[in-house]
């Protein structure tokens, strides 16, 4: 926590230095205003838990998360966040923080090792995760995925991990590119046919009917990556975490499990 306070102080110093070198466009002025308001407050927000603490609490290290009245970030504080993306992410996290269905948790070493081997995450150059919550049917977390191509890409997505009936196989599905859709007009090489999603068979299952019945719940759903590994179902979005995606995946999970 002490390191977090030093980091906060460092950000404030960098912000002051930055003011001396930037051009004051209207958009930049609004960004700076909100950032300044946030940094000027007499409290800090723990980025891992979303809990608002006074500097005195942060320094002491003595506080109880579930008894803290600032467990979620209030709306008037959300407005102070510098960017729309930050506000969307925090609104989504607020939904998880205040829900009685979700409880903050920590992944076990075994869970992390399993997650680390998923096709869904090894497709990226690098990744890390934050904000894991457990619920009756599984775990939800925010993987921050990274691609180091011509344009560097790093963004926090949403990922649900739930248990299903064992298919005794391993499959990965991602949305088809335009070229893949065109080529599929002339080829027929997927073991599992799944509308707008490209199918990859990592371990063939003989329970094809069960897989097809499961995939019916994803018809007309966009911007997802899906992995079925025996009794594990992973559903990950491919855009910044947001409340709408949480709600739509909740509905899928309810029907699947």
BAZAVO-362627 format. One record per residue (C-alpha): residue number from 1; residue in one letter; y negated, x, z negated. Coordinates in nm, 2 decimals. Last residue first. Example, Ala and Ser with C-alpha at 12.3 -4.5 7.8 and 13.67 -1.06 7.14 Angstrom:
<nodes>
pos: 2 code: S py: 0.11 px: 1.37 pz: -0.71
pos: 1 code: A py: 0.45 px: 1.23 pz: -0.78
</nodes>
This chain:
<nodes>
pos: 257 code: X py: 2.42 px: -2.53 pz: 1.69
pos: 256 code: X py: 2.30 px: -2.58 pz: 2.05
pos: 255 code: X py: 2.09 px: -2.89 pz: 2.01
pos: 254 code: X py: 1.90 px: -2.77 pz: 1.70
pos: 253 code: X py: 1.87 px: -2.42 pz: 1.86
pos: 252 code: X py: 1.71 px: -2.57 pz: 2.17
pos: 251 code: X py: 1.46 px: -2.77 pz: 1.97
pos: 250 code: X py: 1.37 px: -2.47 pz: 1.76
pos: 249 code: X py: 1.32 px: -2.28 pz: 2.08
pos: 248 code: X py: 1.05 px: -2.54 pz: 2.19
pos: 247 code: X py: 0.87 px: -2.52 pz: 1.86
pos: 246 code: X py: 0.86 px: -2.14 pz: 1.83
pos: 245 code: X py: 0.74 px: -2.12 pz: 2.19
pos: 244 code: X py: 0.45 px: -2.36 pz: 2.13
pos: 243 code: X py: 0.35 px: -2.16 pz: 1.82
pos: 242 code: X py: 0.29 px: -1.83 pz: 2.00
pos: 241 code: X py: 0.45 px: -1.49 pz: 2.03
pos: 240 code: X py: 0.31 px: -1.30 pz: 2.34
pos: 239 code: X py: 0.53 px: -1.33 pz: 2.65
pos: 238 code: X py: 0.89 px: -1.28 pz: 2.75
pos: 237 code: X py: 1.05 px: -1.50 pz: 2.49
pos: 236 code: X py: 1.38 px: -1.41 pz: 2.33
pos: 235 code: X py: 1.69 px: -1.62 pz: 2.26
pos: 234 code: X py: 1.99 px: -1.44 pz: 2.11
pos: 233 code: X py: 2.33 px: -1.62 pz: 2.06
pos: 232 code: X py: 2.60 px: -1.45 pz: 1.86
pos: 231 code: X py: 2.96 px: -1.57 pz: 1.84
pos: 230 code: X py: 3.09 px: -1.35 pz: 2.12
pos: 229 code: X py: 2.77 px: -1.18 pz: 2.25
pos: 228 code: X py: 2.56 px: -1.44 pz: 2.43
pos: 227 code: X py: 2.22 px: -1.31 pz: 2.54
pos: 226 code: X py: 1.92 px: -1.50 pz: 2.67
pos: 225 code: X py: 1.58 px: -1.38 pz: 2.80
pos: 224 code: X py: 1.31 px: -1.65 pz: 2.83
pos: 223 code: X py: 1.00 px: -1.72 pz: 3.03
pos: 222 code: X py: 1.11 px: -2.06 pz: 3.16
pos: 221 code: X py: 1.32 px: -2.35 pz: 3.04
pos: 220 code: X py: 1.42 px: -2.60 pz: 3.31
pos: 219 code: X py: 1.78 px: -2.60 pz: 3.20
pos: 218 code: X py: 1.83 px: -2.41 pz: 2.87
pos: 217 code: X py: 2.04 px: -2.67 pz: 2.69
pos: 216 code: X py: 2.28 px: -2.68 pz: 2.98
pos: 215 code: X py: 2.35 px: -2.31 pz: 2.91
pos: 214 code: X py: 2.57 px: -2.41 pz: 2.61
pos: 213 code: X py: 2.78 px: -2.64 pz: 2.82
pos: 212 code: X py: 2.82 px: -2.36 pz: 3.08
pos: 211 code: X py: 2.93 px: -2.11 pz: 2.81
pos: 210 code: X py: 3.18 px: -2.35 pz: 2.66
pos: 209 code: X py: 3.33 px: -2.43 pz: 3.00
pos: 208 code: X py: 3.36 px: -2.06 pz: 3.08
pos: 207 code: X py: 3.59 px: -1.98 pz: 2.79
pos: 206 code: X py: 3.78 px: -1.71 pz: 2.96
pos: 205 code: X py: 3.51 px: -1.46 pz: 2.88
pos: 204 code: X py: 3.42 px: -1.15 pz: 3.08
pos: 203 code: X py: 3.25 px: -0.87 pz: 2.90
pos: 202 code: X py: 2.91 px: -0.74 pz: 3.02
pos: 201 code: X py: 2.86 px: -1.01 pz: 3.28
pos: 200 code: X py: 2.50 px: -1.02 pz: 3.40
pos: 199 code: X py: 2.35 px: -1.35 pz: 3.52
pos: 198 code: X py: 2.01 px: -1.38 pz: 3.69
pos: 197 code: X py: 1.83 px: -1.69 pz: 3.58
pos: 196 code: X py: 1.66 px: -1.96 pz: 3.79
pos: 195 code: X py: 1.96 px: -2.19 pz: 3.80
pos: 194 code: X py: 2.25 px: -2.04 pz: 3.60
pos: 193 code: X py: 2.56 px: -1.97 pz: 3.80
pos: 192 code: X py: 2.80 px: -1.77 pz: 3.58
pos: 191 code: X py: 3.03 px: -1.51 pz: 3.74
pos: 190 code: X py: 2.74 px: -1.41 pz: 3.96
pos: 189 code: X py: 2.81 px: -1.25 pz: 4.30
pos: 188 code: X py: 2.74 px: -1.52 pz: 4.55
pos: 187 code: X py: 2.52 px: -1.37 pz: 4.82
pos: 186 code: X py: 2.30 px: -1.49 pz: 5.11
pos: 185 code: X py: 2.06 px: -1.73 pz: 4.94
pos: 184 code: X py: 2.09 px: -1.52 pz: 4.63
pos: 183 code: X py: 1.89 px: -1.25 pz: 4.81
pos: 182 code: X py: 1.58 px: -1.48 pz: 4.81
pos: 181 code: X py: 1.60 px: -1.56 pz: 4.45
pos: 180 code: X py: 1.65 px: -1.19 pz: 4.37
pos: 179 code: X py: 1.34 px: -1.10 pz: 4.57
pos: 178 code: X py: 1.13 px: -1.35 pz: 4.38
pos: 177 code: X py: 1.25 px: -1.21 pz: 4.05
pos: 176 code: X py: 1.51 px: -1.40 pz: 3.86
pos: 175 code: X py: 1.47 px: -1.49 pz: 3.49
pos: 174 code: X py: 1.70 px: -1.31 pz: 3.25
pos: 173 code: X py: 2.05 px: -1.38 pz: 3.14
pos: 172 code: X py: 2.30 px: -1.15 pz: 2.95
pos: 171 code: X py: 2.67 px: -1.22 pz: 2.89
pos: 170 code: X py: 2.93 px: -1.10 pz: 2.65
pos: 169 code: X py: 3.27 px: -1.25 pz: 2.59
pos: 168 code: X py: 3.50 px: -1.41 pz: 2.33
pos: 167 code: X py: 3.31 px: -1.74 pz: 2.35
pos: 166 code: X py: 3.29 px: -1.77 pz: 1.97
pos: 165 code: X py: 3.13 px: -2.09 pz: 1.86
pos: 164 code: X py: 2.76 px: -2.03 pz: 1.78
pos: 163 code: X py: 2.56 px: -1.82 pz: 1.53
pos: 162 code: X py: 2.18 px: -1.78 pz: 1.57
pos: 161 code: X py: 1.94 px: -1.50 pz: 1.65
pos: 160 code: X py: 1.59 px: -1.62 pz: 1.75
pos: 159 code: X py: 1.34 px: -1.38 pz: 1.91
pos: 158 code: X py: 0.96 px: -1.41 pz: 1.96
pos: 157 code: X py: 0.75 px: -1.15 pz: 2.14
pos: 156 code: X py: 0.51 px: -0.88 pz: 2.03
pos: 155 code: X py: 0.36 px: -0.69 pz: 2.32
pos: 154 code: X py: 0.36 px: -0.34 pz: 2.47
pos: 153 code: X py: 0.31 px: -0.26 pz: 2.84
pos: 152 code: X py: 0.20 px: 0.07 pz: 3.00
pos: 151 code: X py: 0.12 px: 0.02 pz: 3.36
pos: 150 code: X py: 0.30 px: 0.26 pz: 3.60
pos: 149 code: X py: 0.60 px: 0.22 pz: 3.38
pos: 148 code: X py: 0.64 px: 0.28 pz: 3.00
pos: 147 code: X py: 0.77 px: -0.05 pz: 2.88
pos: 146 code: X py: 0.74 px: -0.15 pz: 2.52
pos: 145 code: X py: 0.88 px: -0.44 pz: 2.31
pos: 144 code: X py: 0.74 px: -0.56 pz: 1.97
pos: 143 code: X py: 1.03 px: -0.77 pz: 1.84
pos: 142 code: X py: 0.91 px: -1.06 pz: 1.62
pos: 141 code: X py: 1.18 px: -1.22 pz: 1.41
pos: 140 code: X py: 1.39 px: -1.53 pz: 1.37
pos: 139 code: X py: 1.72 px: -1.54 pz: 1.18
pos: 138 code: X py: 2.01 px: -1.78 pz: 1.17
pos: 137 code: X py: 2.11 px: -2.15 pz: 1.14
pos: 136 code: X py: 1.98 px: -2.23 pz: 0.80
pos: 135 code: X py: 1.67 px: -2.01 pz: 0.82
pos: 134 code: X py: 1.59 px: -1.65 pz: 0.78
pos: 133 code: X py: 1.26 px: -1.49 pz: 0.85
pos: 132 code: X py: 1.19 px: -1.14 pz: 1.00
pos: 131 code: X py: 0.82 px: -1.05 pz: 1.03
pos: 130 code: X py: 0.84 px: -0.73 pz: 1.22
pos: 129 code: X py: 1.03 px: -0.55 pz: 1.49
pos: 128 code: X py: 1.04 px: -0.23 pz: 1.69
pos: 127 code: X py: 1.10 px: -0.16 pz: 2.06
pos: 126 code: X py: 1.12 px: 0.12 pz: 2.31
pos: 125 code: X py: 1.19 px: 0.17 pz: 2.68
pos: 124 code: X py: 1.31 px: -0.19 pz: 2.72
pos: 123 code: X py: 1.64 px: -0.32 pz: 2.85
pos: 122 code: X py: 1.79 px: -0.20 pz: 2.53
pos: 121 code: X py: 1.63 px: -0.50 pz: 2.36
pos: 120 code: X py: 1.81 px: -0.79 pz: 2.55
pos: 119 code: X py: 2.12 px: -0.58 pz: 2.60
pos: 118 code: X py: 2.18 px: -0.59 pz: 2.23
pos: 117 code: X py: 2.29 px: -0.26 pz: 2.06
pos: 116 code: X py: 1.99 px: -0.22 pz: 1.83
pos: 115 code: X py: 2.04 px: -0.58 pz: 1.71
pos: 114 code: X py: 2.39 px: -0.49 pz: 1.59
pos: 113 code: X py: 2.26 px: -0.18 pz: 1.41
pos: 112 code: X py: 1.98 px: -0.39 pz: 1.25
pos: 111 code: X py: 2.22 px: -0.65 pz: 1.13
pos: 110 code: X py: 2.45 px: -0.39 pz: 0.97
pos: 109 code: X py: 2.16 px: -0.21 pz: 0.81
pos: 108 code: X py: 2.06 px: -0.54 pz: 0.66
pos: 107 code: X py: 1.75 px: -0.72 pz: 0.80
pos: 106 code: X py: 1.49 px: -0.81 pz: 0.54
pos: 105 code: X py: 1.39 px: -1.17 pz: 0.46
pos: 104 code: X py: 1.10 px: -1.41 pz: 0.46
pos: 103 code: X py: 1.22 px: -1.77 pz: 0.42
pos: 102 code: X py: 1.19 px: -2.03 pz: 0.69
pos: 101 code: X py: 1.27 px: -2.40 pz: 0.65
pos: 100 code: X py: 1.01 px: -2.46 pz: 0.38
pos: 99 code: X py: 0.74 px: -2.38 pz: 0.65
pos: 98 code: X py: 0.42 px: -2.21 pz: 0.53
pos: 97 code: X py: 0.50 px: -1.86 pz: 0.65
pos: 96 code: X py: 0.67 px: -1.97 pz: 0.98
pos: 95 code: X py: 0.38 px: -2.18 pz: 1.09
pos: 94 code: X py: 0.13 px: -1.92 pz: 0.97
pos: 93 code: X py: 0.31 px: -1.67 pz: 1.19
pos: 92 code: X py: 0.25 px: -1.88 pz: 1.50
pos: 91 code: X py: -0.12 px: -1.92 pz: 1.41
pos: 90 code: X py: -0.13 px: -1.54 pz: 1.35
pos: 89 code: X py: 0.00 px: -1.47 pz: 1.70
pos: 88 code: X py: -0.24 px: -1.71 pz: 1.87
pos: 87 code: X py: -0.53 px: -1.57 pz: 1.67
pos: 86 code: X py: -0.44 px: -1.21 pz: 1.76
pos: 85 code: X py: -0.41 px: -1.30 pz: 2.13
pos: 84 code: X py: -0.75 px: -1.48 pz: 2.12
pos: 83 code: X py: -0.92 px: -1.16 pz: 2.01
pos: 82 code: X py: -1.15 px: -1.03 pz: 1.73
pos: 81 code: X py: -1.00 px: -1.23 pz: 1.44
pos: 80 code: X py: -1.29 px: -1.41 pz: 1.26
pos: 79 code: X py: -1.18 px: -1.75 pz: 1.37
pos: 78 code: X py: -0.84 px: -1.70 pz: 1.19
pos: 77 code: X py: -1.04 px: -1.66 pz: 0.87
pos: 76 code: X py: -1.18 px: -2.02 pz: 0.90
pos: 75 code: X py: -0.83 px: -2.14 pz: 0.97
pos: 74 code: X py: -0.67 px: -2.00 pz: 0.66
pos: 73 code: X py: -0.43 px: -1.70 pz: 0.68
pos: 72 code: X py: -0.11 px: -1.80 pz: 0.51
pos: 71 code: X py: 0.02 px: -1.67 pz: 0.17
pos: 70 code: X py: -0.34 px: -1.68 pz: 0.04
pos: 69 code: X py: -0.25 px: -1.89 pz: -0.27
pos: 68 code: X py: -0.03 px: -1.61 pz: -0.39
pos: 67 code: X py: 0.26 px: -1.73 pz: -0.60
pos: 66 code: X py: 0.52 px: -1.67 pz: -0.33
pos: 65 code: X py: 0.41 px: -1.32 pz: -0.27
pos: 64 code: X py: 0.39 px: -1.19 pz: -0.63
pos: 63 code: X py: 0.13 px: -0.93 pz: -0.71
pos: 62 code: X py: 0.12 px: -0.60 pz: -0.88
pos: 61 code: X py: 0.06 px: -0.31 pz: -0.64
pos: 60 code: X py: -0.24 px: -0.20 pz: -0.85
pos: 59 code: X py: -0.44 px: -0.08 pz: -0.55
pos: 58 code: X py: -0.37 px: -0.39 pz: -0.34
pos: 57 code: X py: -0.46 px: -0.62 pz: -0.63
pos: 56 code: X py: -0.79 px: -0.44 pz: -0.68
pos: 55 code: X py: -0.86 px: -0.44 pz: -0.31
pos: 54 code: X py: -0.83 px: -0.82 pz: -0.32
pos: 53 code: X py: -0.52 px: -0.95 pz: -0.14
pos: 52 code: X py: -0.46 px: -1.19 pz: 0.15
pos: 51 code: X py: -0.09 px: -1.22 pz: 0.23
pos: 50 code: X py: 0.01 px: -1.21 pz: 0.60
pos: 49 code: X py: 0.34 px: -1.04 pz: 0.50
pos: 48 code: X py: 0.35 px: -0.74 pz: 0.73
pos: 47 code: X py: -0.02 px: -0.72 pz: 0.82
pos: 46 code: X py: -0.13 px: -0.73 pz: 0.45
pos: 45 code: X py: -0.47 px: -0.89 pz: 0.47
pos: 44 code: X py: -0.75 px: -0.72 pz: 0.29
pos: 43 code: X py: -1.01 px: -0.85 pz: 0.05
pos: 42 code: X py: -1.38 px: -0.83 pz: -0.02
pos: 41 code: X py: -1.47 px: -0.92 pz: 0.34
pos: 40 code: X py: -1.68 px: -0.67 pz: 0.54
pos: 39 code: X py: -1.39 px: -0.56 pz: 0.76
pos: 38 code: X py: -1.33 px: -0.92 pz: 0.88
pos: 37 code: X py: -1.70 px: -0.99 pz: 0.93
pos: 36 code: X py: -1.74 px: -0.66 pz: 1.13
pos: 35 code: X py: -1.45 px: -0.75 pz: 1.35
pos: 34 code: X py: -1.59 px: -1.09 pz: 1.42
pos: 33 code: X py: -1.94 px: -0.95 pz: 1.51
pos: 32 code: X py: -1.79 px: -0.67 pz: 1.71
pos: 31 code: X py: -1.60 px: -0.91 pz: 1.93
pos: 30 code: X py: -1.90 px: -1.13 pz: 1.98
pos: 29 code: X py: -2.12 px: -0.83 pz: 2.07
pos: 28 code: X py: -1.85 px: -0.70 pz: 2.31
pos: 27 code: X py: -1.85 px: -1.03 pz: 2.50
pos: 26 code: X py: -2.23 px: -1.04 pz: 2.52
pos: 25 code: X py: -2.23 px: -0.68 pz: 2.65
pos: 24 code: X py: -2.36 px: -0.41 pz: 2.41
pos: 23 code: X py: -2.26 px: -0.08 pz: 2.57
pos: 22 code: X py: -2.06 px: 0.14 pz: 2.34
pos: 21 code: X py: -2.13 px: 0.49 pz: 2.20
pos: 20 code: X py: -2.30 px: 0.44 pz: 1.86
pos: 19 code: X py: -2.10 px: 0.13 pz: 1.77
pos: 18 code: X py: -1.78 px: 0.33 pz: 1.80
pos: 17 code: X py: -1.88 px: 0.55 pz: 1.51
pos: 16 code: X py: -1.91 px: 0.24 pz: 1.29
pos: 15 code: X py: -1.57 px: 0.11 pz: 1.41
pos: 14 code: X py: -1.41 px: 0.45 pz: 1.35
pos: 13 code: X py: -1.53 px: 0.44 pz: 0.99
pos: 12 code: X py: -1.40 px: 0.09 pz: 0.94
pos: 11 code: X py: -1.07 px: 0.17 pz: 1.09
pos: 10 code: X py: -1.04 px: 0.47 pz: 0.86
pos: 9 code: X py: -1.11 px: 0.25 pz: 0.55
pos: 8 code: X py: -0.83 px: 0.02 pz: 0.66
pos: 7 code: X py: -0.59 px: 0.31 pz: 0.71
pos: 6 code: X py: -0.67 px: 0.44 pz: 0.37
pos: 5 code: X py: -0.60 px: 0.10 pz: 0.22
pos: 4 code: X py: -0.27 px: 0.08 pz: 0.41
pos: 3 code: X py: -0.17 px: 0.42 pz: 0.28
pos: 2 code: X py: -0.23 px: 0.30 pz: -0.08
pos: 1 code: X py: 0.00 px: 0.00 pz: 0.00
</nodes>
